Amino acid sequence: MNVAFIDRSVATVENNVWQEKDRFDSDFPFSCWDSLLPEFVYPNHWHKYYEIITVLKGNVIIIIDGDSIAVTQDDIVLIDPGQVHAFPQTGSGTMLRFYHFDGQIFSKDVRLGERLFQRKPCLRKISQDEVLYSHIYKIIDTLFTEYREKKKGFRLAISSGLCQIVLAYLRMDSEENRISPEKLASLNTEQRLERVLTLIFRDFDRLNLDLDSAAQEAAMSRFHFARFFKRQTGQSFHSYLTKVRLVNAKQLLLMGDLSLEVVANKSGFASLSSFHRNFKANTGCTPDYYRKNNKSNK
């Protein structure tokens, strides 16, 4: 299916940031389309589904969460739910291919709205990620063919391909951060705490960052880690993580006009109601009240 441009009738405007709505078929949360305009420019927007973009021809600047990424032919860009992104500039004759899919395609190994791609949002043909790039590029090409031809079983083929992409990212994270059991056993108290705090401040926006993953990072059992962390910081792991998330949320509330749902998502809260509840419990006011009153005092 070729579409010249995104139909803005499927989007709503929230505080100057477009929330693009999904355009999936009712029975299958996946779509694929090409841009046909000689210059593809699109303002800040976000959506609740995952997006993969391949550059078929030319070059383009993509801004993701404020970071500019220059991509060119054959590069792959991967965008997580809730990430604010835009296309402020493209080269003449640029052609892009878009893949949109909802997280419900995956198993319970991936939680709704989970950030999967943020550590490597751009894959290039010639780079240290060449093996990962080659693996995913082949899958993506198959996804397009399956979606275009719609042969019997195409939904199953697409779901399988998407799961392979996600699995590659999940396994990549675990391989990159793995250290030998011998080295883990030799870590002292300060090193264990440093590893956990690094994990928190790096990945606080991950919905699946929990006590178990932190305990694994410290090479301790869940029970012993909970006592260890409370003894070292004076707070439970969950309380500490929530406060780090709230610090980030406060910064986002004052930096711009992002919707509360985007702020919640980018700060690691599973839902807007959870964000509201934790924010009020820790600050004594709602996020809206905090934003309005602190902005006025600037």
C-alpha positions as CSV (number, residue, x, y, z in Angstrom):
1,M,0.0,0.0,0.0
2,N,1.5,3.4,-1.0
3,V,0.4,6.5,0.8
4,A,1.7,9.9,-0.2
5,F,1.4,11.5,3.3
6,I,0.0,10.9,6.8
7,D,-3.7,11.8,6.9
8,R,-3.9,14.3,9.8
9,S,-7.6,13.4,10.3
10,V,-6.3,10.4,12.2
11,A,-4.4,12.6,14.7
12,T,-5.2,14.9,17.6
13,V,-3.2,17.9,18.8
14,E,-2.2,17.9,22.5
15,N,-0.1,20.9,23.6
16,N,1.5,21.4,20.2
17,V,2.5,17.8,19.8
18,W,0.5,15.6,17.4
19,Q,-0.7,12.3,18.8
20,E,-1.0,10.2,15.7
21,K,-3.7,7.5,15.9
22,D,-3.3,4.0,14.6
23,R,-4.7,3.1,11.2
24,F,-4.5,-0.7,11.6
25,D,-7.1,-3.1,10.3
26,S,-9.5,-4.2,13.0
27,D,-8.1,-7.7,13.0
28,F,-4.4,-7.1,12.7
29,P,-2.3,-4.3,14.3
30,F,0.3,-3.8,11.5
31,S,0.6,-1.5,8.5
32,C,3.3,-0.7,6.0
33,W,3.5,2.1,3.5
34,D,5.8,4.3,1.4
35,S,6.1,8.0,1.3
36,L,5.9,9.3,-2.3
37,L,6.4,13.0,-1.7
38,P,9.7,14.5,-3.0
39,E,10.2,16.2,0.4
40,F,8.8,14.5,3.5
41,V,8.5,17.0,6.4
42,Y,6.4,16.2,9.5
43,P,6.2,18.1,12.8
44,N,6.6,16.8,16.4
45,H,4.3,13.8,17.0
46,W,4.0,10.6,19.0
47,H,1.9,7.5,19.0
48,K,1.2,4.4,21.1
49,Y,2.6,1.9,18.6
50,Y,6.1,1.0,17.5
51,E,7.5,2.3,14.2
52,I,10.4,1.2,12.0
53,I,11.6,3.4,9.1
54,T,13.9,2.4,6.3
55,V,15.4,4.9,3.9
56,L,14.9,3.7,0.4
57,K,16.5,6.6,-1.3
58,G,18.1,9.9,-0.3
59,N,18.7,11.3,3.2
60,V,16.7,12.7,6.0
61,I,17.1,14.3,9.4
62,I,14.9,12.6,12.1
63,I,14.6,14.1,15.6
64,I,13.8,11.6,18.4
65,D,13.2,12.9,21.9
66,G,15.2,16.0,21.0
67,D,18.2,14.2,19.5
68,S,18.9,14.7,15.7
69,I,19.8,11.7,13.7
70,A,21.0,12.0,10.1
71,V,20.1,8.9,8.1
72,T,20.7,8.0,4.6
73,Q,19.9,5.2,2.1
74,D,19.5,1.7,3.6
75,D,19.7,3.0,7.2
76,I,17.0,1.7,9.7
77,V,15.4,3.8,12.4
78,L,13.4,2.3,15.2
79,I,11.0,4.3,17.4
80,D,9.3,3.2,20.6
81,P,5.8,4.1,21.8
82,G,5.6,7.5,23.3
83,Q,8.8,8.9,21.8
84,V,8.3,12.4,20.4
85,H,9.8,12.6,16.9
86,A,9.7,14.7,13.8
87,F,11.0,15.0,10.2
88,P,12.2,18.7,9.9
89,Q,14.3,18.2,6.8
90,T,14.7,15.8,3.9
91,G,16.9,15.7,0.9
92,S,15.4,16.1,-2.6
93,G,13.9,12.8,-3.9
94,T,14.0,11.1,-0.5
95,M,11.8,8.0,-0.2
96,L,11.0,6.4,3.2
97,R,9.2,3.2,4.1
98,F,7.2,3.0,7.3
99,Y,6.2,0.0,9.4
100,H,3.7,0.5,12.2
101,F,2.8,-2.2,14.7
102,D,1.2,-2.5,18.1
103,G,2.9,-4.3,21.0
104,Q,-0.1,-6.6,21.5
105,I,1.5,-8.7,18.7
106,F,4.1,-9.9,21.2
107,S,4.0,-12.3,24.0
108,K,4.1,-11.4,27.7
109,D,7.9,-11.1,27.5
110,V,7.2,-7.6,26.2
111,R,5.1,-5.3,28.3
112,L,2.6,-2.8,26.8
113,G,4.5,0.4,25.7
114,E,7.9,-1.0,26.6
115,R,11.0,0.8,25.3
116,L,12.7,-1.8,23.1
117,F,14.8,0.3,20.7
118,Q,16.0,3.3,22.5
119,R,19.6,2.1,23.1
120,K,20.1,1.6,19.3
121,P,17.5,3.7,17.5
122,C,19.5,3.8,14.3
123,L,21.2,0.8,12.5
124,R,23.6,1.4,9.7
125,K,24.9,-1.0,7.1
126,I,28.6,-0.3,7.8
127,S,29.0,0.0,11.6
128,Q,29.8,-2.0,14.7
129,D,26.2,-3.2,14.6
130,E,26.6,-4.8,11.1
131,V,25.5,-8.2,12.2
132,L,22.3,-6.9,13.9
133,Y,21.6,-4.6,11.0
134,S,21.9,-7.5,8.4
135,H,19.6,-9.7,10.5
136,I,16.9,-7.0,10.9
137,Y,17.2,-5.7,7.4
138,K,16.4,-9.1,5.9
139,I,13.4,-9.5,8.2
140,I,12.0,-6.1,7.4
141,D,12.3,-6.8,3.7
142,T,10.2,-9.9,4.2
143,L,7.6,-8.0,6.2
144,F,7.0,-5.7,3.3
145,T,6.7,-8.5,0.8
146,E,4.3,-10.4,3.0
147,Y,2.1,-7.3,3.7
148,R,2.0,-6.4,0.0
149,E,1.2,-9.8,-1.4
150,K,-1.1,-11.0,1.5
151,K,-0.7,-14.7,0.8
152,K,-2.3,-17.2,3.0
153,G,-0.7,-17.0,6.4
154,F,0.8,-13.6,5.9
155,R,-0.3,-12.4,9.3
156,L,1.5,-15.3,11.0
157,A,4.6,-14.5,8.9
158,I,4.6,-10.8,9.9
159,S,4.0,-11.6,13.6
160,S,6.9,-14.1,13.5
161,G,9.2,-11.5,11.8
162,L,8.4,-8.8,14.3
163,C,9.0,-11.2,17.2
164,Q,12.4,-12.0,15.7
165,I,13.3,-8.3,15.6
166,V,12.2,-7.7,19.2
167,L,14.0,-10.9,20.4
168,A,17.2,-9.6,18.7
169,Y,17.0,-6.4,20.8
170,L,16.1,-8.2,24.0
171,R,19.0,-10.6,23.6
172,M,21.4,-7.8,22.5
173,D,20.8,-6.0,25.8
174,S,21.4,-9.0,27.9
175,E,24.6,-9.9,26.0
176,E,26.1,-6.4,26.1
177,N,25.6,-6.1,29.9
178,R,26.6,-9.6,30.9
179,I,29.8,-10.1,33.0
180,S,31.2,-13.4,34.1
181,P,29.9,-15.2,37.2
182,E,33.4,-15.0,38.7
183,K,33.5,-11.3,38.3
184,L,30.0,-10.9,39.7
185,A,30.9,-12.9,42.7
186,S,33.9,-10.7,43.4
187,L,32.0,-7.4,43.4
188,N,32.2,-5.4,46.6
189,T,29.3,-3.5,48.2
190,E,30.2,-0.2,46.5
191,Q,30.5,-1.8,43.1
192,R,27.2,-3.6,43.4
193,L,25.4,-0.4,44.4
194,E,27.1,1.5,41.6
195,R,25.8,-1.1,39.0
196,V,22.3,-0.8,40.3
197,L,22.3,3.0,40.4
198,T,23.7,3.1,36.9
199,L,20.8,0.9,35.8
200,I,18.2,3.1,37.5
201,F,19.5,6.4,36.1
202,R,20.0,4.9,32.6
203,D,16.8,2.9,32.3
204,F,14.3,4.5,34.7
205,D,11.8,4.9,31.7
206,R,11.7,1.2,31.1
207,L,8.4,-0.2,32.2
208,N,9.9,-3.6,33.0
209,L,12.7,-2.2,35.3
210,D,11.8,-3.9,38.6
211,L,13.3,-5.4,41.8
212,D,14.2,-8.6,40.0
213,S,16.2,-6.9,37.2
214,A,18.0,-4.8,39.8
215,A,18.8,-7.8,41.9
216,Q,20.2,-9.5,38.9
217,E,22.4,-6.5,38.1
218,A,23.8,-6.7,41.7
219,A,24.2,-10.5,41.4
220,M,22.0,-11.0,44.5
221,S,18.8,-12.8,45.3
222,R,15.6,-10.8,45.3
223,F,15.4,-11.1,49.1
224,H,19.0,-10.2,49.9
225,F,19.0,-7.4,47.4
226,A,15.9,-5.7,48.8
227,R,17.6,-5.6,52.3
228,F,20.9,-4.5,50.8
229,F,19.4,-1.6,48.9
230,K,17.4,-0.4,51.8
231,R,20.5,-0.5,54.1
232,Q,22.6,1.4,51.6
233,T,20.1,4.1,50.5
234,G,17.6,4.2,53.4
235,Q,14.8,3.6,50.9
236,S,13.2,0.7,49.2
237,F,14.1,0.0,45.6
238,H,10.6,0.9,44.4
239,S,10.5,4.2,46.3
240,Y,14.0,5.2,45.0
241,L,13.1,4.4,41.4
242,T,9.8,6.3,41.7
243,K,11.6,9.4,43.0
244,V,14.1,9.3,40.1
245,R,11.2,9.0,37.7
246,L,9.4,11.9,39.3
247,V,12.5,14.1,39.0
248,N,12.6,13.4,35.3
249,A,8.8,14.1,35.1
250,K,9.2,17.5,36.8
251,Q,11.9,18.5,34.3
252,L,9.7,17.5,31.3
253,L,6.7,19.4,32.8
254,L,8.8,22.6,32.9
255,M,10.7,22.1,29.7
256,G,7.8,22.3,27.2
257,D,4.2,21.6,26.5
258,L,4.3,17.8,26.3
259,S,1.0,16.2,27.2
260,L,0.8,14.5,30.6
261,E,0.5,11.1,29.0
262,V,3.8,11.7,27.1
263,V,5.5,12.9,30.3
264,A,4.3,9.8,32.1
265,N,5.4,7.5,29.4
266,K,8.9,9.1,29.0
267,S,9.4,8.9,32.8
268,G,8.6,5.2,33.1
269,F,5.1,5.2,34.5
270,A,2.8,2.4,33.2
271,S,-0.3,4.6,33.0
272,L,-1.4,8.2,33.4
273,S,-3.3,7.3,36.6
274,S,-0.2,5.8,38.1
275,F,1.7,8.9,37.3
276,H,-1.0,11.2,38.8
277,R,-1.1,9.0,42.0
278,N,2.6,8.9,42.6
279,F,3.2,12.6,41.7
280,K,0.5,13.8,44.1
281,A,1.7,11.4,46.9
282,N,5.3,12.7,46.6
283,T,4.7,16.4,45.9
284,G,1.3,17.1,47.3
285,C,-0.1,18.5,44.1
286,T,-1.1,17.3,40.6
287,P,1.2,17.5,37.6
288,D,-0.9,20.2,36.0
289,Y,-0.8,22.3,39.2
290,Y,3.0,21.8,39.4
291,R,3.5,22.9,35.8
292,K,1.3,26.0,36.0
293,N,2.6,27.3,39.3
294,N,6.3,26.6,38.7
295,K,6.2,28.0,35.1
296,S,4.6,31.2,36.4
297,N,7.4,31.6,38.9
298,K,10.1,31.5,36.3
